């Protein structure tokens, strides 16, 4: 009769052997050069209304920016297809709406991206190009990695962006053609930098970060009044104010306008933090 501890030792040895084989397999595959991939999809017909773009991303360096007007939705990428998967899906509804979704993630439940960092391998790269004249709303989720988005030239009305962990950078290098209705950014763990948001001029701006560092720069060309809410639970925040608007909030007196003076946009700003601080600068 096999003793119980002999059986446990045998099972443990099998587990170690399986783990070793898995690591050897991953190392062999990661030693290969990443492959270049491209996905394209024709832009929705002009007769359709405003659509929705859904992004589910992880374990990659992702860039989103405007592409040529009238062109297709295009995704350029470089990654190992044995380790990662990239999928797109498009559908049209009965009410003239449409949805385009893009999913990039690891194939295995193992933390392959962590092992690749130990081996000094380059992270997967994904570039998303959206036609500049395509009206849409954006929902983006970054589960882990580095996400950079430039909203300039995009015909985007609303954006809901979530960072589970990693680094998020949003900037608006030039004024958008039409001010946004809403920009909502939520972070759980990591670093966020939002720059020149005045060029997006959203009616509503919500930035909530749970743990880490967050910087919100409101510089740019504001064209409408806006409600701005900036919250940090555990960490540090920085809020940089523009100079060509009226500030309502932050304990500051509201600027009095002269008679017949054309009023500049008013930013109604609220901030909150639990543990840490939010530094406000001009």
C-alpha positions in Angstrom: 0.0 0.0 0.0 1.4 3.3 -1.0 1.8 5.7 1.9 -0.1 9.0 1.7 3.0 11.1 1.7 4.5 9.1 -1.1 1.4 9.8 -3.2 1.6 13.6 -2.4 5.3 13.6 -3.4 4.5 11.8 -6.6 1.7 14.4 -7.5 4.0 17.3 -6.6 6.8 15.9 -8.9 4.2 15.6 -11.8 3.2 19.3 -11.2 6.9 20.4 -11.3 7.5 18.5 -14.5 4.4 20.0 -16.1 5.4 23.5 -15.1 8.9 23.0 -16.4 7.6 21.8 -19.7 5.2 24.8 -19.9 8.1 27.2 -19.3 10.3 25.6 -21.9 7.4 25.8 -24.4 6.9 29.5 -23.6 10.6 30.3 -23.9 10.8 28.6 -27.3 7.9 30.5 -28.6 9.0 33.8 -27.2 12.3 33.5 -28.8 10.6 33.9 -32.2 10.3 37.4 -33.7 6.8 39.0 -33.4 4.7 38.8 -36.6 3.1 41.8 -38.2 -0.6 41.7 -38.6 -3.2 44.0 -40.1 -7.0 44.1 -39.8 -9.2 46.4 -41.8 -12.9 46.9 -42.0 -14.8 49.3 -44.3 -16.3 52.3 -42.5 -20.0 52.0 -41.9 -22.2 53.5 -44.7 -22.8 57.2 -44.4 -26.6 56.6 -44.1 -26.1 55.0 -40.7 -26.2 57.0 -37.5 -23.6 57.4 -34.8 -22.1 54.1 -33.9 -20.1 52.6 -31.0 -16.6 51.3 -30.9 -15.8 48.8 -28.1 -12.2 48.0 -27.2 -11.1 45.2 -24.8 -7.3 45.3 -24.4 -4.6 43.7 -22.3 -0.9 43.0 -22.2 0.1 45.4 -25.0 1.3 48.8 -26.0 -1.8 50.3 -27.7 -2.1 53.5 -29.6 -5.4 55.0 -30.9 -5.6 58.0 -33.3 -7.4 59.4 -36.3 -6.9 57.9 -39.7 -7.6 59.4 -43.2 -11.2 60.6 -43.7 -13.2 58.2 -45.7 -10.8 55.4 -45.1 -11.5 52.1 -43.3 -11.1 51.2 -39.7 -7.6 49.8 -39.5 -5.6 47.9 -36.9 -1.9 47.5 -37.3 -0.1 45.1 -34.8 3.0 43.1 -34.1 2.7 40.1 -31.8 3.3 36.3 -31.4 0.0 34.6 -32.6 0.8 31.5 -30.5 0.7 33.7 -27.3 -1.8 36.4 -28.1 -5.0 36.8 -30.1 -6.5 39.7 -32.0 -10.2 39.7 -33.0 -12.6 42.2 -34.5 -16.4 42.1 -35.0 -18.9 44.4 -36.7 -22.7 44.4 -36.6 -25.5 46.7 -37.6 -28.7 47.1 -35.7 -32.3 47.5 -36.9 -32.4 51.2 -35.9 -29.5 52.3 -38.1 -26.9 52.0 -35.4 -23.7 50.0 -35.6 -21.0 48.5 -33.3 -17.4 47.7 -34.0 -15.5 45.7 -31.3 -11.8 44.8 -31.0 -10.4 42.4 -28.6 -6.7 41.8 -27.9 -5.6 39.5 -25.1 -3.3 36.5 -24.1 -4.4 33.0 -25.1 -3.2 31.4 -21.9 -4.3 31.8 -18.3 -0.7 31.9 -17.3 1.0 35.3 -16.9 2.9 35.0 -20.2 3.4 38.8 -20.4 5.3 38.7 -17.1 7.5 35.9 -18.2 8.3 37.8 -21.5 9.4 40.8 -19.5 11.8 38.6 -17.5 13.2 37.4 -20.8 13.6 40.9 -22.1 11.1 40.5 -24.9 9.3 43.4 -26.6 5.6 43.9 -25.7 3.0 43.4 -28.4 2.2 46.6 -30.3 -1.3 47.5 -31.5 -2.2 50.7 -33.4 -5.9 51.6 -34.0 -6.7 54.1 -36.8 -10.3 55.5 -36.9 -11.4 57.5 -39.9 -11.5 61.2 -38.9 -15.0 61.7 -40.3 -16.6 58.7 -38.6 -19.1 59.7 -35.9 -19.0 57.3 -32.9 -19.0 56.8 -29.1 -16.1 55.0 -27.5 -15.9 52.4 -24.7 -12.4 51.2 -24.0 -11.1 48.8 -21.3 -7.4 48.3 -20.7 -6.9 45.4 -18.3 -3.1 45.7 -18.2 -0.6 47.5 -20.4 0.1 50.9 -21.9 -2.7 52.8 -23.7 -2.1 56.1 -25.5 -5.0 57.9 -27.3 -5.0 61.2 -29.3 -8.5 62.5 -29.7 -7.6 65.2 -32.2 -9.6 65.1 -35.5 -11.9 62.3 -34.2 -15.7 62.8 -34.7 -16.3 61.3 -31.2 -19.2 62.4 -29.0 -18.6 60.4 -25.8 -15.8 58.3 -24.4 -15.8 55.9 -21.4 -12.3 54.7 -20.7 -11.3 52.3 -17.9 -7.8 51.4 -16.8 -7.7 48.3 -14.6 -3.9 48.4 -14.2 -1.1 49.9 -16.2 -0.5 53.3 -17.8 -3.1 55.5 -19.6 -2.3 58.6 -21.5 -5.0 60.7 -23.3 -4.2 63.9 -25.1 -5.9 66.2 -27.6 -3.2 67.7 -29.7 -5.5 69.9 -31.7 -9.1 71.1 -31.2 -11.7 68.6 -32.1 -14.2 69.6 -34.9 -17.2 69.4 -32.5 -16.9 69.6 -28.6 -17.5 66.3 -26.9 -20.6 65.6 -24.9 -18.9 63.5 -22.2 -15.5 62.2 -21.3 -15.3 59.7 -18.4 -12.0 58.1 -17.3 -11.8 55.6 -14.4 -8.6 54.0 -13.1 -8.0 51.3 -10.6 -4.2 50.8 -10.3 -1.6 52.6 -12.2 -0.7 56.0 -13.7 -2.9 58.3 -15.7 -2.1 61.5 -17.6 -4.8 63.5 -19.4 -3.4 66.4 -21.4 -4.9 69.4 -23.3 -8.5 68.4 -22.6 -9.7 71.9 -23.4 -9.2 70.9 -27.1 -12.0 68.3 -26.6 -14.1 70.8 -24.6 -16.4 68.1 -23.1 -19.7 69.2 -21.5 -19.0 66.7 -18.7 -15.6 65.5 -17.6 -15.3 62.8 -14.9 -11.9 61.5 -13.8 -11.8 59.0 -10.9 -8.7 57.1 -10.0 -8.4 54.6 -7.1 -4.7 53.9 -6.6 -1.7 55.6 -8.1 -0.9 58.9 -9.7 -3.2 61.0 -11.9 -2.6 64.2 -13.8 -5.3 66.2 -15.5 -4.3 69.2 -17.6 -7.2 71.4 -18.7 -5.2 73.5 -21.1 -6.5 73.9 -24.7 -9.3 75.8 -26.4 -12.5 75.5 -24.4 -15.6 76.4 -26.4 -18.4 75.5 -24.0 -19.2 75.5 -20.3 -18.3 72.2 -18.5 -18.7 70.3 -15.3 -15.4 68.8 -14.1 -15.1 66.2 -11.3 -11.7 64.9 -10.3 -11.4 62.3 -7.6 -8.4 60.3 -6.3 -8.9 57.6 -3.6 -5.4 56.6 -2.6 -2.5 58.4 -4.3 -1.6 61.8 -5.7 -3.4 64.0 -8.2 -2.5 67.1 -10.1 -5.0 69.5 -11.7 -3.7 72.1 -14.0 -6.1 75.0 -14.9 -6.3 76.9 -18.1 -6.1 80.7 -18.2 -8.8 81.7 -20.6 -11.9 80.4 -18.7 -13.9 81.3 -15.6 -13.4 78.9 -12.7 -16.4 78.1 -10.6 -15.4 76.1 -7.5 -12.1 75.2 -5.8 -12.9 77.9 -3.2 -12.1 80.6 -5.7 -14.3 83.7 -6.2 -16.1 83.7 -9.6 -14.8 86.3 -11.9 -17.2 89.2 -12.4 -17.8 90.1 -16.0 -18.0 93.6 -17.3 -21.2 94.8 -19.0 -21.5 93.7 -22.6 -18.4 91.5 -22.3 -18.7 88.2 -24.1 -18.3 85.6 -21.3 -15.6 83.0 -21.7 -16.5 79.3 -20.9 -17.1 78.5 -17.3 -15.6 75.4 -15.7 -17.6 74.2 -12.7 -14.9 72.1 -10.9 -15.1 69.8 -7.9 -12.3 67.6 -6.5 -12.1 65.0 -3.8 -9.4 62.7 -2.3 -9.5 60.1 0.5 -5.8 59.4 1.3 -3.2 61.5 -0.5 -3.7 64.9 -2.1 -4.7 66.8 -5.2 -2.5 69.7 -6.2 -4.1 72.5 -8.2 -1.9 74.7 -10.3 -2.6 77.4 -12.9 
